[in-house]
């Protein structure tokens, strides 16, 4: 039986080659997908802390966002003390307790208060939003997932919609961008006429989350765009929403489901999920750590 293939948040259904079902996909020697790893919507109502955390304090004292390579072997932590992105290698995929520092990349020439981080699913582009510039900065990576090869390409202002952008996400095909922040208390949606090229972005609509959170720090969508999760410093909790039309924020509604992370940290500012939805990761700017949770 054919499985669903995910590259980052990008879904490819009915993965077969001829009459043979694909069981694993590699880029070079790195396995980026295996059969049985398809996404299942997290059950926040029954989520629990794994008693697993990772401190990045040796590199950054004010981490603001996290991101993982699709196979879970690389973790990125961005922060506003160093104004940079720190890259870590995980010897055991998705287990943050096995993380070790590799290198960093400064974004200070473009942004001195970076808050949101996102990578194109193939690792060849990186996007950073921040409060100082009130914009999104696009970088190209000549070697996928290796931030030492990153170079600045261009930026796009979001100040007309949000003056304190704190979170960024994209539709897997790069034709939509989403920005959340602490001023509008909403998720702003943009259409890109040329995929992954932010210079072609145009604002389309927004969705208010004022009833749940007043300062968005992290934003994550399910692979098909029908579930949205966010975290922020106002409520110290992860909130869940359903979109009746995938990737259309005007169709979003709050599920009345949330999960408090206050027992681990006081200021949660970033959010990420394992590629199959079974693990959740939250970064706290006060604790200088990433915390790991089970969601299935």
N, C-alpha and C positions, 0 to 999 in steps of 0.2 A: 504493500500500500504506500502510495506516495505521501511524503510528509510536506510540511510547509517550511521553506527556507527563509531565515531572517539574516540580513546583513545590517547590523545595527538595528534600526527600527524598520528597515525595509523588508517587506514580505514578498516572497516568490512562491506561488502555490504550485502543486502538482509537479514536484521536482523529480523528473525521470530523464534518463538518457536512453533512447531506444526503448527496449523492454526492461531495462534495469533501473531499479529505484536507487537514487543517490542516498548514501548513508552518511557521508561526510564530505565537506568541502574545505579545501586548503588554499591559502594564498602563500606560495612558497612552501615553507615547512610548517606554517602556522595553521592549525585547524580553526576555522572561523564558524563552523556549524556542524552539528551532527544530528542524525535522526532522533526524534523524540524531544528536541529542544524547542518546540514551538511554544508560543506565548499562551499563557492562561491568565485571565484577568486576576490581579491580586485580590485577596480577601482581607481588606484592612480591618474588618470587624473582628477578625481572629488573628491579627498580626501579633508578633511577640519579639522582644529584643533577644538577640542571640548571645548577649554578653560578650560580644566581639567588637573591638574598636581599633582604630589606627590613629596614632598621634603623628602629625606632620610638623610639630612645633620646631623641630630642628631646622626646617626650611622656611616656614611661614607661621606667623602668629595671628593672622586674621584671614583664615581661609573663607572664601565666599562661594565657591562652586566646585562640583566634582563632575567627572565624566569618565567612562570606561571604554576601552577598545572592545569591539563586539564579542571577542572570545574571552573577555574577562581577565586577560593576562597583563594589561596595562591600565594604571589608574592615573588620572590627571587631577591635580588640586590647584585651583587658582586662588590668589589672595591679594589683598590690598596693602599689605605691609611691604612686600617685595615688588608689587605691581607686576607679577609674573605668573607663569604656569609651571608647576612642578610635575615632573613625570616620574612614576614609580613602576617597577616591575613586580608582578605577583607570581611567586613560584608555584602557587596553587590557584588556579583560575577562580575569580570571584571571592576569594578568601582574603580579606583586607589585612588579616593578621600576618600574612606572608609578604607584605609590601616592602620594597627597599628602594631608596632614592636612586635615580639614574641621572637626571639633568633638569635644567629649567630653561625657560625662554621669557625674556622681558617684553612686556607690552607697554612699558612706561612712555615710550615715544608717542603712543596713540591714546592711552588711557591710564590715568593715575588713581582711579577708583574702580577697578574692574569687578563686575558682579555676576555676569552670565557667560557661560561657555558652552559651545556646541561644535561637534565635528561632523563633517560630511561622512556618510556611512562607509566610504572607501578610504577615509583618513587623509585625503589629499587637500582638504580645505578645513579651516578652523575659523570660528566666529566668536568674537568677544564683545559684549555690551557693557557699558559702564555709566556711572553717574557724572563723572567729570565732563566727558564729551557729549553725553546724552545721545549716543549713537551706537551703531553696530560697526565693528571693524572686521574686515575680511582678510584672512591670510592664506597663502598657498604653501603647501608642504611638498617639496620636491621628492621626498621619501615619505611614503604614507606612514602616519602615526609617529613619526620622528620629529618632535618639535624643534630640534636643533636645526632642521632644514626649513623652518617656517620663514616666510617673508611677507611683509605688509603689502596688500593689493589696493584696497580702497575702503571707504566708510560710507555709511548711510545714516542720516539724522532721523531720530524718532522723537525729537523734542516737541513736535506739534501734538503728539499723542501722549507722551510720557517723559517727564523731566527727571525721573529717577529710575531708569530701567534696571531691573534686578534679575531678570530671567529671560532666557531665549530658547526657542525650539524651532524646528523645521519639520514640514511634511517630508517623508522619506524621498520623494522625487525632487525635492528642492524648489517646488513651485509655490510654496507658502511658508511664511515666517511668522512666528508668534513672539510677542514681547509682553512681559508682565513687569510691574514695578510698584513703587510705593507712593506715587502721587495720584494716579488715576484709579488705583484699586481695581484694575481690570486687566483682561488679556486682550491685547491688540493684534489683529490679524492683517497680514500684508500679502499681496499677490506678487509673485516674481514672474515677469514675462519671459525671462531667460533663467532657467533653473540654476540655482546656487549663485547667481550674480546679483548681489544686493543692490547694485546701482539701478537695477530694473524693478525695484520694489515700489509698490504703491499701496497706500492704506485702504482697507476695505470696510472693516467693522470691528466691534469690540464686544466683550462680555464682562459684566460687572461681577466681582466676587466680594463685594463690600460686606455682605452678610456673614462671611466666613473669615476673611483675612484682610488686614489693612496694609500689609507690607510684604508683597510677594518676593520670595528669595529664590525659589526653585520651581521648575515647571517640567512636566513629563507627560507625553502622550503614549497610549498603547499603539502597537504597530499599525492598526487599521484606523486610528484616530477617533474611535468611538468612546474611549475613556481618557479622562484628563485628571492629572494629579498635581497638586501644588502644595508648597510649604512656605511659611513665612514667619517673621518675628513677632507678629501681633498675637497669634493664638498658640504658637509652639505646637502645631499639629499639622498632619498631612490630611488634605481634603480630597475627596473623590467626586468626579462629575461624569455624567454620561452625555454623549453627543448623538442625537438621533440621526444626524448626517455626519459621517466621518470628516474631520478636519474643518468643519464649519462651526465656529464658536457661537454663532447666533442660535444654533440648535442645542446648546449646552444647558444642562440643568444639574443642580446640586443633588447628589444621591442621599443626602443626610447621613453620610458615612465619613467618619474621620478617625484618625489615630494619633493620640498624644505622644510626643517625643520629649516632653518636659522633664521626665525622670532622668534622661541622659544629658540634655543640654538646655540652655536658657535662650539661645538665639540661633535657631535653625535657619540656614540660609541657602542650602542647596539640596538637590534630590536626584536620585537615579535608581533605576531598577535593573536587576539581572535580565538577560535577554529572554528568559522564559517566564518572567514575572514572579518567580518564587522568592526572590530576595529584594530588599529595599535598603538603600543607603542614604543617610542624611548627614550632612556636614554642619557642625556648630561652630560659630565664629568665636565664642567665648571659651569653649573647651579645647579648641585647637585640635579637633579630632573628627574622624568619620565613624559613624555608628552603623552597625549591620543588624537587619531585622529579617525574620522569616514572614512571608505573607501568604503561604498556602496551607 
